[in-house]
Amino acid sequence: MRVVSGICKGRPLKAVPGNTTRPTTDKVKEAVFNMIGPYFDGGIGLDLFAGSGGLGLEGLSRGLDKVIFVDREPKAIQVIHENIKSCRMEEKTEVYRNDADRALKALIKREIQFDMIFLDPPYKKQQLVSLMEKMSQQDLLKWNGLVVCEHSFDVSLPQKVGGFSQVKHENYGIISITIYQKSLENKEE
């Protein structure tokens, strides 16, 4: 695993030890960022099931101003800190050990709005729709912001979730990427 492009291009990333975390492959990561970028002029990202932090670090390398990383596993938090340090991105990151629901509640209290949200939950505990509904209701995504969902190829996500509309979907072997956008046309009634 490595940072694919941007200011940290080629920097190796550590993986979380064990088999509880499934890292996004470099090939899929590159495909994701080609679908949504590939580069950014600033913005704030949320990597909610961060694992090793690869998606959020890729976003920072490609121009995001700041990324908040959340994972509930202590091993993952340790690896995220190591990867952030390796990429020299300490000033642009926040890292929290928490489950997704509690993390969202904390972010809602802080009234943060994101330009980009990465959702890569464990495939066996897929909760993408309920998470996006909560994010939509609480206005966590800026207008034209994107939610990037990584999920198993056999999971079919709806065209609309709350105020988000599906704008892209691609399969990469057993992995699917589905991208949603928040726009004025999707404003909830």
Wavefront OBJ file of the C-alpha trace (Angstrom):
o trace
v 0.000 0.000 0.000
v 1.161 3.485 -0.830
v -0.046 6.989 -1.555
v -0.865 6.884 -5.260
v -0.599 10.553 -6.272
v -0.130 14.132 -5.093
v 2.451 15.621 -2.741
v 3.002 12.304 -0.907
v 3.077 10.191 -4.070
v 4.830 6.864 -3.559
v 4.970 7.123 0.237
v 4.451 3.610 1.668
v 1.546 3.118 4.079
v 1.384 0.529 6.837
v -1.569 -1.826 6.958
v -3.485 -2.650 10.116
v -2.222 -6.009 11.431
v -4.646 -8.915 11.545
v -7.645 -9.646 9.350
v -10.284 -7.364 10.879
v -9.436 -4.498 8.513
v -9.528 -4.749 4.736
v -7.366 -2.032 3.143
v -8.447 -0.370 -0.083
v -6.058 -1.536 -2.795
v -3.945 1.018 -4.641
v -5.792 0.159 -7.869
v -9.213 0.843 -6.332
v -7.926 3.957 -4.548
v -6.623 5.360 -7.838
v -9.940 4.571 -9.540
v -11.884 6.290 -6.735
v -9.851 9.478 -7.006
v -10.084 9.488 -10.796
v -13.879 9.382 -10.332
v -14.029 12.237 -7.810
v -11.026 14.454 -8.533
v -8.392 13.586 -9.193
v -7.090 16.668 -7.310
v -8.731 19.192 -5.001
v -8.458 22.886 -4.223
v -8.849 22.513 -0.492
v -11.789 21.192 1.487
v -12.436 19.065 4.561
v -12.728 15.293 4.479
v -14.037 12.624 6.839
v -12.638 9.087 6.723
v -15.230 7.379 8.930
v -14.047 3.747 8.927
v -10.461 4.796 8.412
v -8.591 1.509 8.891
v -5.035 2.452 7.897
v -6.132 5.952 6.848
v -5.282 5.336 3.190
v -8.314 7.082 1.647
v -8.047 10.180 3.840
v -4.293 10.444 3.317
v -4.765 10.111 -0.429
v -7.268 13.002 -0.232
v -4.775 15.141 1.712
v -1.995 14.301 -0.734
v -4.269 15.414 -3.579
v -5.188 18.769 -2.047
v -7.731 18.481 0.782
v -6.945 20.947 3.595
v -7.918 18.691 6.481
v -9.190 15.175 7.157
v -10.770 13.741 10.297
v -10.059 10.029 10.728
v -12.322 7.789 12.817
v -11.984 4.111 13.616
v -13.010 2.071 16.629
v -10.080 -0.377 16.597
v -7.022 0.542 18.721
v -4.638 -1.131 16.228
v -6.121 0.948 13.405
v -5.736 4.189 15.383
v -2.064 3.391 16.006
v -1.456 2.680 12.297
v -3.327 5.848 11.241
v -1.050 7.931 13.498
v 2.046 6.211 12.054
v 0.889 6.764 8.455
v 0.015 10.412 9.133
v 3.464 10.959 10.637
v 5.118 9.196 7.688
v 3.287 11.569 5.324
v 4.077 14.585 7.534
v 0.390 15.517 7.719
v -0.008 15.937 11.491
v -1.078 19.589 11.140
v -3.908 18.689 8.751
v -5.487 15.795 10.630
v -7.572 14.803 13.626
v -7.819 11.160 14.712
v -10.507 9.697 16.964
v -11.122 6.221 18.328
v -14.881 5.877 18.239
v -17.690 3.975 16.563
v -19.405 5.607 13.608
v -22.622 6.660 15.385
v -20.870 8.314 18.316
v -18.383 9.988 15.990
v -21.220 11.445 13.905
v -22.939 12.773 17.042
v -19.694 14.489 18.094
v -19.178 15.981 14.616
v -22.783 17.221 14.524
v -22.227 19.036 17.845
v -19.141 20.707 16.337
v -21.267 21.842 13.356
v -18.644 20.704 10.853
v -19.625 20.341 7.204
v -17.522 18.178 4.915
v -16.653 18.408 1.240
v -15.840 14.703 1.063
v -16.881 11.735 3.198
v -15.303 8.299 2.764
v -17.407 5.355 3.966
v -15.740 1.957 3.904
v -17.434 0.003 6.711
v -16.862 -3.700 7.309
v -18.749 -5.517 4.556
v -20.487 -7.836 7.035
v -21.894 -4.871 8.953
v -23.002 -2.758 6.021
v -24.780 0.325 7.303
v -24.224 2.742 4.456
v -27.849 3.777 3.907
v -28.588 4.492 7.577
v -25.313 6.430 7.945
v -26.018 8.541 4.861
v -29.589 9.227 6.014
v -28.221 10.492 9.323
v -25.574 12.598 7.555
v -28.220 14.089 5.283
v -30.620 14.883 8.132
v -27.853 16.538 10.142
v -26.462 18.476 7.170
v -22.915 17.090 7.484
v -22.124 17.456 3.779
v -21.672 20.771 1.956
v -23.592 21.474 -1.259
v -21.981 19.542 -4.106
v -20.060 17.519 -1.520
v -19.439 13.832 -2.187
v -19.932 10.630 -0.214
v -17.701 7.812 -1.454
v -18.983 4.357 -0.476
v -16.874 1.241 -0.799
v -18.892 -1.947 -0.503
v -19.225 -5.521 -1.645
v -20.185 -5.925 -5.321
v -23.342 -7.813 -4.343
v -24.743 -4.862 -2.338
v -27.089 -2.671 -4.357
v -27.477 0.875 -3.021
v -30.489 3.087 -3.866
v -30.328 5.962 -6.371
v -31.300 8.451 -3.653
v -30.577 8.470 0.068
v -31.906 11.466 1.980
v -30.649 14.550 0.158
v -27.961 12.602 -1.723
v -28.179 11.262 -5.277
v -26.016 8.530 -6.756
v -23.782 10.069 -9.412
v -21.349 7.221 -10.159
v -21.060 3.491 -9.625
v -18.262 1.149 -10.682
v -17.331 -2.459 -9.926
v -13.742 -3.576 -9.377
v -13.885 -7.344 -8.980
v -15.564 -8.087 -5.646
v -15.516 -4.389 -4.656
v -17.967 -1.706 -5.730
v -17.617 2.041 -5.425
v -20.787 4.121 -5.301
v -20.573 7.905 -5.139
v -23.328 10.219 -3.963
v -23.554 13.981 -4.240
v -25.512 16.560 -2.326
v -26.933 19.252 -4.576
v -29.725 21.810 -4.448
v -32.001 19.579 -6.530
v -31.763 16.965 -3.761
v -32.801 19.253 -0.959
v -35.118 17.336 1.344
v -38.637 18.653 1.454
l 1 2 3 4 5 6 7 8 9 10 11 12 13 14 15 16 17 18 19 20 21 22 23 24 25 26 27 28 29 30 31 32 33 34 35 36 37 38 39 40 41 42 43 44 45 46 47 48 49 50 51 52 53 54 55 56 57 58 59 60 61 62 63 64 65 66 67 68 69 70 71 72 73 74 75 76 77 78 79 80 81 82 83 84 85 86 87 88 89 90 91 92 93 94 95 96 97 98 99 100 101 102 103 104 105 106 107 108 109 110 111 112 113 114 115 116 117 118 119 120 121 122 123 124 125 126 127 128 129 130 131 132 133 134 135 136 137 138 139 140 141 142 143 144 145 146 147 148 149 150 151 152 153 154 155 156 157 158 159 160 161 162 163 164 165 166 167 168 169 170 171 172 173 174 175 176 177 178 179 180 181 182 183 184 185 186 187 188 189
